Amino acid sequence: MILLCFRVLTCLLLPSQVTKQGPTDGASTLEVQNTTLQTSLKILHEKVGVIVGALRAQQCAEPDRVDHQLLRRVRKIVKQLPAVDAGTFAQTHGADTLDALMGAYLSAATQTTCALTDAAVLYGLVFGDRGNERSRRFNF
Protein backbone atom coordinates (compact mmCIF):
# COMPACT_ATOMS: atom_id res chain seq x y z
CA MET A 1 0.00 0.00 0.00
CA ILE A 2 1.21 3.51 -0.85
CA LEU A 3 0.53 6.37 1.55
CA LEU A 4 -0.73 9.53 -0.13
CA CYS A 5 -0.07 12.75 1.74
CA PHE A 6 -1.71 16.10 1.06
CA ARG A 7 -1.40 19.55 2.53
CA VAL A 8 -3.70 22.53 2.35
CA LEU A 9 -2.38 25.62 0.60
CA THR A 10 -3.42 29.10 1.66
CA CYS A 11 -3.09 32.30 -0.31
CA LEU A 12 -2.94 35.94 0.78
CA LEU A 13 -5.41 38.31 -0.87
CA LEU A 14 -3.80 41.46 -2.19
CA PRO A 15 -5.80 44.66 -2.70
CA SER A 16 -6.32 45.68 -6.30
CA GLN A 17 -7.90 48.56 -8.09
CA VAL A 18 -11.23 46.91 -8.82
CA THR A 19 -14.47 47.79 -7.11
CA LYS A 20 -14.99 46.46 -3.60
CA GLN A 21 -18.29 44.68 -2.95
CA GLY A 22 -19.79 42.58 -0.21
CA PRO A 23 -18.56 41.55 3.23
CA THR A 24 -15.17 40.24 2.10
CA ASP A 25 -13.06 42.66 4.17
CA GLY A 26 -12.06 44.90 1.27
CA ALA A 27 -11.55 42.15 -1.32
CA SER A 28 -13.65 42.33 -4.45
CA THR A 29 -15.74 39.43 -5.67
CA LEU A 30 -13.37 39.02 -8.60
CA GLU A 31 -10.35 38.80 -6.27
CA VAL A 32 -12.02 36.18 -4.10
CA GLN A 33 -13.06 34.08 -7.10
CA ASN A 34 -9.61 34.38 -8.69
CA THR A 35 -7.85 33.43 -5.46
CA THR A 36 -10.20 30.49 -4.96
CA LEU A 37 -9.52 29.29 -8.50
CA GLN A 38 -5.76 29.66 -8.10
CA THR A 39 -5.76 27.83 -4.77
CA SER A 40 -7.92 25.04 -6.19
CA LEU A 41 -5.62 24.63 -9.18
CA LYS A 42 -2.52 24.53 -6.96
CA ILE A 43 -4.07 21.88 -4.73
CA LEU A 44 -5.21 19.89 -7.76
CA HIS A 45 -1.71 20.11 -9.26
CA GLU A 46 -0.18 18.83 -6.02
CA LYS A 47 -2.68 15.96 -5.77
CA VAL A 48 -2.04 14.95 -9.39
CA GLY A 49 1.69 15.02 -8.65
CA VAL A 50 1.18 12.65 -5.71
CA ILE A 51 -0.93 10.31 -7.87
CA VAL A 52 1.65 10.36 -10.67
CA GLY A 53 4.37 9.55 -8.11
CA ALA A 54 2.30 6.64 -6.82
CA LEU A 55 1.78 5.34 -10.37
CA ARG A 56 5.50 5.58 -11.09
CA ALA A 57 6.16 3.58 -7.95
CA GLN A 58 3.66 0.99 -9.23
CA GLN A 59 5.56 0.72 -12.52
CA CYS A 60 8.74 -0.16 -10.63
CA ALA A 61 7.01 -2.50 -8.18
CA GLU A 62 7.17 -6.24 -8.41
CA PRO A 63 4.08 -7.80 -10.05
CA ASP A 64 2.84 -9.32 -6.79
CA ARG A 65 3.10 -5.94 -4.99
CA VAL A 66 1.05 -3.90 -7.49
CA ASP A 67 -1.92 -2.12 -5.89
CA HIS A 68 -4.70 -2.98 -8.35
CA GLN A 69 -7.30 -1.04 -6.37
CA LEU A 70 -5.24 2.15 -6.77
CA LEU A 71 -4.88 1.51 -10.50
CA ARG A 72 -8.65 0.98 -10.88
CA ARG A 73 -9.38 4.24 -9.02
CA VAL A 74 -6.92 6.19 -11.16
CA ARG A 75 -8.39 4.68 -14.34
CA LYS A 76 -11.89 5.72 -13.23
CA ILE A 77 -10.73 9.28 -12.56
CA VAL A 78 -8.84 9.52 -15.85
CA LYS A 79 -11.87 8.34 -17.84
CA GLN A 80 -13.91 11.22 -16.35
CA LEU A 81 -11.43 13.90 -17.42
CA PRO A 82 -12.24 15.73 -20.64
CA ALA A 83 -9.64 15.88 -23.37
CA VAL A 84 -8.47 19.49 -23.51
CA ASP A 85 -6.04 21.10 -25.92
CA ALA A 86 -3.65 23.02 -23.67
CA GLY A 87 -3.07 25.87 -26.15
CA THR A 88 -6.76 26.42 -26.79
CA PHE A 89 -7.55 26.23 -23.07
CA ALA A 90 -4.85 28.78 -22.21
CA GLN A 91 -6.08 31.15 -24.92
CA THR A 92 -9.73 30.82 -23.84
CA HIS A 93 -8.86 31.20 -20.15
CA GLY A 94 -6.76 34.29 -20.92
CA ALA A 95 -9.60 35.86 -22.90
CA ASP A 96 -12.11 35.10 -20.13
CA THR A 97 -9.79 36.61 -17.53
CA LEU A 98 -9.37 39.78 -19.59
CA ASP A 99 -13.15 40.02 -20.03
CA ALA A 100 -13.67 39.70 -16.27
CA LEU A 101 -11.04 42.36 -15.54
CA MET A 102 -12.58 44.70 -18.12
CA GLY A 103 -16.00 44.19 -16.54
CA ALA A 104 -14.59 44.99 -13.10
CA TYR A 105 -12.86 48.11 -14.46
CA LEU A 106 -16.02 49.33 -16.21
CA SER A 107 -18.03 48.69 -13.05
CA ALA A 108 -15.60 50.78 -11.00
CA ALA A 109 -15.65 53.55 -13.61
CA THR A 110 -19.47 53.54 -13.66
CA GLN A 111 -19.71 53.71 -9.87
CA THR A 112 -17.19 56.57 -9.78
CA THR A 113 -19.12 58.46 -12.47
CA CYS A 114 -22.38 57.99 -10.55
CA ALA A 115 -20.81 59.30 -7.34
CA LEU A 116 -19.38 62.33 -9.16
CA THR A 117 -22.73 63.02 -10.83
CA ASP A 118 -24.50 62.88 -7.46
CA ALA A 119 -21.92 65.27 -6.00
CA ALA A 120 -22.38 67.66 -8.93
CA VAL A 121 -26.16 67.62 -8.55
CA LEU A 122 -25.87 68.28 -4.82
CA TYR A 123 -23.41 71.11 -5.46
CA GLY A 124 -25.79 72.57 -8.03
CA LEU A 125 -28.66 72.45 -5.56
CA VAL A 126 -26.71 74.14 -2.81
CA PHE A 127 -24.53 76.63 -4.72
CA GLY A 128 -26.26 76.92 -8.11
CA ASP A 129 -28.23 79.87 -9.52
CA ARG A 130 -30.99 79.29 -7.01
CA GLY A 131 -28.46 78.08 -4.48
CA ASN A 132 -28.03 81.55 -2.95
CA GLU A 133 -31.49 81.37 -1.43
CA ARG A 134 -31.01 77.77 -0.35
CA SER A 135 -27.53 78.40 1.01
CA ARG A 136 -28.94 81.01 3.38
CA ARG A 137 -31.67 78.63 4.39
CA PHE A 138 -29.15 75.77 5.01
CA ASN A 139 -26.67 78.15 6.77
CA PHE A 140 -23.89 77.61 4.23
C-alpha positions as CSV (number, residue, x, y, z in Angstrom):
1,M,0.0,0.0,0.0
2,I,1.2,3.5,-0.8
3,L,0.5,6.4,1.5
4,L,-0.7,9.5,-0.1
5,C,-0.1,12.8,1.7
6,F,-1.7,16.1,1.1
7,R,-1.4,19.5,2.5
8,V,-3.7,22.5,2.4
9,L,-2.4,25.6,0.6
10,T,-3.4,29.1,1.7
11,C,-3.1,32.3,-0.3
12,L,-2.9,35.9,0.8
13,L,-5.4,38.3,-0.9
14,L,-3.8,41.5,-2.2
15,P,-5.8,44.7,-2.7
16,S,-6.3,45.7,-6.3
17,Q,-7.9,48.6,-8.1
18,V,-11.2,46.9,-8.8
19,T,-14.5,47.8,-7.1
20,K,-15.0,46.5,-3.6
21,Q,-18.3,44.7,-2.9
22,G,-19.8,42.6,-0.2
23,P,-18.6,41.6,3.2
24,T,-15.2,40.2,2.1
25,D,-13.1,42.7,4.2
26,G,-12.1,44.9,1.3
27,A,-11.5,42.2,-1.3
28,S,-13.6,42.3,-4.5
29,T,-15.7,39.4,-5.7
30,L,-13.4,39.0,-8.6
31,E,-10.3,38.8,-6.3
32,V,-12.0,36.2,-4.1
33,Q,-13.1,34.1,-7.1
34,N,-9.6,34.4,-8.7
35,T,-7.9,33.4,-5.5
36,T,-10.2,30.5,-5.0
37,L,-9.5,29.3,-8.5
38,Q,-5.8,29.7,-8.1
39,T,-5.8,27.8,-4.8
40,S,-7.9,25.0,-6.2
41,L,-5.6,24.6,-9.2
42,K,-2.5,24.5,-7.0
43,I,-4.1,21.9,-4.7
44,L,-5.2,19.9,-7.8
45,H,-1.7,20.1,-9.3
46,E,-0.2,18.8,-6.0
47,K,-2.7,16.0,-5.8
48,V,-2.0,15.0,-9.4
49,G,1.7,15.0,-8.6
50,V,1.2,12.6,-5.7
51,I,-0.9,10.3,-7.9
52,V,1.7,10.4,-10.7
53,G,4.4,9.6,-8.1
54,A,2.3,6.6,-6.8
55,L,1.8,5.3,-10.4
56,R,5.5,5.6,-11.1
57,A,6.2,3.6,-8.0
58,Q,3.7,1.0,-9.2
59,Q,5.6,0.7,-12.5
60,C,8.7,-0.2,-10.6
61,A,7.0,-2.5,-8.2
62,E,7.2,-6.2,-8.4
63,P,4.1,-7.8,-10.0
64,D,2.8,-9.3,-6.8
65,R,3.1,-5.9,-5.0
66,V,1.1,-3.9,-7.5
67,D,-1.9,-2.1,-5.9
68,H,-4.7,-3.0,-8.4
69,Q,-7.3,-1.0,-6.4
70,L,-5.2,2.1,-6.8
71,L,-4.9,1.5,-10.5
72,R,-8.6,1.0,-10.9
73,R,-9.4,4.2,-9.0
74,V,-6.9,6.2,-11.2
75,R,-8.4,4.7,-14.3
76,K,-11.9,5.7,-13.2
77,I,-10.7,9.3,-12.6
78,V,-8.8,9.5,-15.9
79,K,-11.9,8.3,-17.8
80,Q,-13.9,11.2,-16.4
81,L,-11.4,13.9,-17.4
82,P,-12.2,15.7,-20.6
83,A,-9.6,15.9,-23.4
84,V,-8.5,19.5,-23.5
85,D,-6.0,21.1,-25.9
86,A,-3.7,23.0,-23.7
87,G,-3.1,25.9,-26.1
88,T,-6.8,26.4,-26.8
89,F,-7.5,26.2,-23.1
90,A,-4.8,28.8,-22.2
91,Q,-6.1,31.2,-24.9
92,T,-9.7,30.8,-23.8
93,H,-8.9,31.2,-20.1
94,G,-6.8,34.3,-20.9
95,A,-9.6,35.9,-22.9
96,D,-12.1,35.1,-20.1
97,T,-9.8,36.6,-17.5
98,L,-9.4,39.8,-19.6
99,D,-13.2,40.0,-20.0
100,A,-13.7,39.7,-16.3
101,L,-11.0,42.4,-15.5
102,M,-12.6,44.7,-18.1
103,G,-16.0,44.2,-16.5
104,A,-14.6,45.0,-13.1
105,Y,-12.9,48.1,-14.5
106,L,-16.0,49.3,-16.2
107,S,-18.0,48.7,-13.0
108,A,-15.6,50.8,-11.0
109,A,-15.6,53.5,-13.6
110,T,-19.5,53.5,-13.7
111,Q,-19.7,53.7,-9.9
112,T,-17.2,56.6,-9.8
113,T,-19.1,58.5,-12.5
114,C,-22.4,58.0,-10.6
115,A,-20.8,59.3,-7.3
116,L,-19.4,62.3,-9.2
117,T,-22.7,63.0,-10.8
118,D,-24.5,62.9,-7.5
119,A,-21.9,65.3,-6.0
120,A,-22.4,67.7,-8.9
121,V,-26.2,67.6,-8.6
122,L,-25.9,68.3,-4.8
123,Y,-23.4,71.1,-5.5
124,G,-25.8,72.6,-8.0
125,L,-28.7,72.4,-5.6
126,V,-26.7,74.1,-2.8
127,F,-24.5,76.6,-4.7
128,G,-26.3,76.9,-8.1
129,D,-28.2,79.9,-9.5
130,R,-31.0,79.3,-7.0
131,G,-28.5,78.1,-4.5
132,N,-28.0,81.5,-2.9
133,E,-31.5,81.4,-1.4
134,R,-31.0,77.8,-0.4
135,S,-27.5,78.4,1.0
136,R,-28.9,81.0,3.4
137,R,-31.7,78.6,4.4
138,F,-29.1,75.8,5.0
139,N,-26.7,78.1,6.8
140,F,-23.9,77.6,4.2
